[in-house]
């Protein structure tokens, strides 16, 4: 086969031969490049990428104290908030997402976190209430959602006890964001 290639090459004018060789060596280079770097960049989950996703997905808004007062305290990043969210579901509080074993999600595995973000189900089978926007996070890529889980696992644990969920109709003791009834027909929830 080698000798066949040499034989046919010897019929080509030298300038054409140079072009053929250049094209062959070029395409070989492109192939190795495409096979390694971009594939890794698309699939490998890292805590570093998770930090970025957490920022742009707005997790700090609700889960980092001080955010809604324009002064997020990143020393206690994602350790939960005591602002209540009141709606037809009752009152909920954005919870402690740091890996503290007693008060955070230290006992959750990476897969537990991924499942909660993609299906709204906690490891104990209960469902995450509003305003936790897990139906949006269900659209994250595998890389993004696993990166978020890795980042949460890498946070310094902060001890902060979550306030308990209150049933509908029970008034929260502290400050709360209340969702008023719709002002007009325009905002009335439509059943799908
Ligand atoms: C608009 C406010 C809001 C945003 C934004 C938000 N969350 Fe939440 N999150 C909540 C609330 C409120 C709860 C508690 C829901 C409940 O108790 O049923 C919660 C609960 C959770 C839980 C369950 C923890 C537990 O102990 O049960 C996880 C995990 C979580 N959020 C992760 C995230 C991540 C990661 C992001 C960003 C990608 C995020 N949240 C963005 C409000 C928010």
Boltz pocket constraint, residues with backbone or C-beta under 6 A from the ligand:
constraints:
  - pocket:
      binder: B
      contacts: [[A, 53], [A, 54], [A, 57], [A, 58], [A, 59], [A, 60], [A, 61], [A, 62], [A, 63], [A, 85], [A, 92], [A, 93], [A, 94], [A, 95], [A, 96], [A, 97], [A, 104], [A, 105], [A, 113], [A, 116], [A, 117], [A, 122], [A, 127], [A, 128], [A, 129], [A, 130], [A, 131], [A, 132], [A, 133], [A, 137], [A, 148], [A, 165]]
      max_distance: 6.0
